[in-house]
Amino acid sequence: MKDTMAGDGEFRREQTAFRGWVGPDPRGGEPGPAPEPGRFHLYVSLACPWSHRTAIVRALAGVERAVPIHYLAPYRDARSWTFTGERFEDGPGGEYVDELHGWAFISEAYFATDPGFAGHVSVPVLWDEGAGRIVNNESSEIIRILADGDSLGGLGTEGGLDLYPASLRAEIDAINDRVYETVNNGVYRAGFARHQGAYERAFAALFESFDWLELLLGERRYLVGERLTEADWRLFPTLARFDEVYHLHFRCNRRRLVDYPRLWAYARELHQHPGVAQTVAMAQIKRHYYTTHDELNPKKLIPVGPGYDWSEPHGRGA
């Protein structure tokens, strides 16, 4: 998604362009193509938090064999996220290459879908190899496609993953809205603000939400109760990056994640959930943020610390 600036110095995101579905569309639209193993491919950069949430749900839903994944390098330039052929610094291993088409940039997927595309090129991308086009590039919808038993989730080892149960949807939606605006996107609103007032408004909203989350986790184990939902996996990528990147790089420095006892324990529990740790590629994350945003870090020096032990017992029960 694209960062644009309003006259008040506020950071704005451009809306994603492709919003198709796989199988029956729960939004009420026309059905998309039927789920089919190997037809749909997920393109991500593990450095990107929006990509990260899709990689997590792909692992949790057990669709790794049914939905191949392709990893882009942890930086982008004016031409978009790129495949460089380099070997991974960390993460699942391998190289930053597109084995399917030999693309050099993910923008090639956008132009293959729409030769006149003039919007912002982003990841993640869910690609339909059968139709030769992007199905969806909105991470919040891709995670539902990957989890839904009537969509790609039905091809996984779990037969579908109910991360958005009907009885909890109103509360999940309310939490998602606040977390997106003030936390997931809130760190960017602080980091890319162009005026002091815009920065301070984003900063205040972010830490008000951190305080709220800390209290909420004193009342319940997860964000909407005693079961994990998509709300938890939408929050986690921001928490994973907070002390290593956002606290310093985006000047979100009132407190660190580790200064919130409940939130820090909760983040460790999610990190230790089966399948999640291998999606957290901290070297890629730090390389992306500290070498891509020239106006924030012109020397492109990558901080060494803090390097927490995420495997430390979280103490939140079995």
C-alpha positions, 0 to 999 in steps of 0.5 A, spaced: 500 500 500 502 506 498 504 512 503 501 519 501 501 525 505 495 529 507 495 537 508 496 536 515 502 531 515 498 525 516 500 518 513 495 515 508 495 508 505 492 507 498 487 502 498 489 495 495 486 494 488 485 487 487 479 484 491 477 477 488 476 471 492 477 463 491 470 459 492 464 462 494 465 469 496 462 470 503 462 478 502 456 476 497 459 477 491 460 472 485 464 466 486 471 465 485 475 460 481 474 453 485 480 451 490 485 447 487 492 445 489 497 448 486 493 453 482 494 459 487 501 462 489 502 466 495 508 472 494 510 475 500 516 478 503 517 476 510 520 483 512 513 486 511 508 485 516 502 485 512 505 479 508 507 476 515 500 475 517 499 471 511 505 467 512 502 465 519 495 463 517 498 459 511 502 455 516 497 454 521 492 452 516 496 447 513 496 449 506 503 449 505 503 444 500 496 446 496 499 453 496 506 454 494 509 460 497 515 465 493 519 470 497 521 477 495 527 480 498 527 484 504 527 491 500 524 495 495 525 501 491 521 505 486 520 499 481 517 495 487 519 489 491 524 485 488 527 478 487 534 478 487 537 471 487 540 472 494 540 467 499 536 468 505 539 471 511 534 467 516 527 465 515 525 458 511 531 458 507 532 458 500 533 464 495 529 470 493 527 467 486 520 466 483 521 459 480 514 460 477 515 465 472 522 468 473 520 475 475 525 480 477 519 484 480 512 483 483 510 489 479 510 484 473 504 480 476 500 487 477 502 488 469 500 481 467 493 482 471 492 489 468 497 492 463 495 499 464 495 498 472 497 505 475 496 504 482 501 502 488 505 495 488 505 491 494 505 485 497 502 480 499 499 477 493 495 471 492 496 469 484 492 465 480 496 461 475 490 458 472 487 465 470 494 468 470 492 474 474 492 476 481 486 474 485 487 479 491 492 483 494 489 485 501 492 481 506 486 482 511 482 478 506 488 473 504 488 470 511 481 469 510 481 465 504 487 461 506 483 459 513 476 458 510 474 451 509 470 453 503 476 456 500 483 454 500 483 453 507 479 446 505 485 444 502 489 444 508 491 439 513 486 442 518 480 442 513 479 449 514 481 454 520 475 458 523 479 464 525 473 468 524 467 465 528 460 468 526 459 468 534 465 473 535 465 477 528 462 483 531 467 483 537 473 481 532 471 487 527 471 492 533 478 490 535 481 489 528 479 496 526 482 499 533 488 495 532 489 497 525 488 504 525 492 505 532 497 500 532 498 496 525 498 502 521 499 507 527 506 505 527 507 508 520 502 514 522 507 516 527 514 514 523 512 517 516 508 523 519 511 530 516 508 535 522 509 534 529 502 534 531 500 529 526 506 525 529 504 526 536 496 524 535 499 518 532 503 517 538 498 518 543 493 513 539 498 508 539 500 508 546 493 508 548 491 502 545 497 499 548 495 500 555 488 498 553 491 491 550 495 490 556 488 491 561 484 487 556 489 481 556 488 481 564 481 479 563 482 474 557 487 470 554 486 472 547 484 478 544 476 476 544 476 471 549 479 464 550 481 462 543 485 465 538 482 468 532 484 472 526 485 478 531 491 475 534 494 474 528 493 481 525 496 484 531 502 479 532 507 482 526 507 489 529 508 486 536 514 482 533 517 488 530 516 493 535 522 493 539 527 492 534 524 497 529 518 501 531 521 503 538 527 507 535 526 507 527 519 510 527 520 514 534 515 510 538 519 510 544 514 512 550 515 504 552 517 498 549 513 491 548 517 488 554 515 494 558 508 491 558 508 484 562 502 481 559 503 484 552 510 481 552 508 474 555 502 474 550 507 476 544 511 470 546 506 465 547 504 467 539 511 466 537 511 459 540 505 457 537 507 451 532 508 454 525 509 461 527 517 462 529 519 460 522 515 466 519 519 471 524 525 473 519 528 478 524 534 479 520 530 481 514 525 485 517 531 489 520 534 490 513 528 492 510 526 498 515 533 500 516 536 500 509 529 502 505 527 509 508 533 513 506 529 519 510 529 516 516 536 512 516 540 515 511 546 512 513 543 505 513 546 502 519 542 497 522 542 496 529 545 490 533 540 489 539 536 488 542 535 481 540 530 478 545 529 471 547 522 469 544 523 462 547 523 464 554 517 461 557 511 465 557 507 463 563 500 463 560 498 456 561 498 450 556 
